[in-house]
Amino acid sequence: MSSRERILGRVRRALADVPPDEDAPVERDYLREHGERTVEETVDLLAENLADYRAVVHRTDSEELPYLITRLLAQRGPQYVLVPPGLPPEWMSAADPTRVHDRAVSTARELDQVESVVTGCAVAIAETGTIVLDGSPDQGRRRISLIPDHHICVVRVPDQVVASVPLALERLDPARPLTWISGPSATSDIELDRVEGVHGPRTLEVVLVR
């Protein structure tokens, strides 16, 4: 008998006298958020925690958004910028780099030649400084936010900002490809030497737009 079979056998014996209760409701009486905040305080907390994770945070309004995106791209100087199919066209209306569209046939090698990507988001979580992408048309496939070295993510304030993870989960469809991002890609070795850009972009810029 293998180790796997022995472990599963113990689990079955331990559950032998436990009646199945598949229709029992899941208790959700846990704390939904920590403290009470105004909308402005929630947005400020999001910005603070994003910055704590080394994301670069910008604030603007819808009228100035295209010009801000243009400036952010100009500072990086990319020749190509990746855009998902449903990105609002006005966001990139003032940008100069050649736009590369997200296509199913694009290979990782081809996407690696693109320096920057601009996306929207599904929701942003203030308490954890996290933005969540769900593959919607303004966000594109998961890989386009992981391969380019520079990610500009636009968050609509306050509509897309929630205080906590439980509140975010209420808005998300678990059947969709969810990508949870807290700051730029980073990892550490056993000596705690931080390395950025291993599993995603080295630079994450989050634009909070009203």
C-alpha angles and dihedrals in degrees: 000000000000125000089250092055092047092051093047090047091055091049092051092049091048091052097040095104096037110104116226114252104180094156096053111121117245111248112237101177093125123122108284098196138355111251132331121289138173119242090258092050091050092052091047090051090051091052092047094051093044089054090047087060089052096255115142110238125205130180125206144134130255093262094055096038097093091052093047091051089049091053093047091051092045090055089057094040098214119179091206133031123194117226129186117233096253099045108134103257093222091065090068098032094112099037123112107197119101110264119232114199124221107254131175091230094055111114127219089248091055092047090049088066090062113089102194141029130194120203143158122230140229098226140339123219117215100195094054102029090236133148118200126208120196103183095260117157093267090053104039128197119344093247095061091066092047106046106049115077095227125051125187110192121188118211119192109225127247099352096065098038122095130174102233148017094255090055090048093051090057088062098044130084108225090207091065124085100264121197116190114201125189106175128318120325111286141161137171133216126223090282090053094247104160118227121186129202099032099118101018144342121345090213124048117183116187118197115201104202128186 
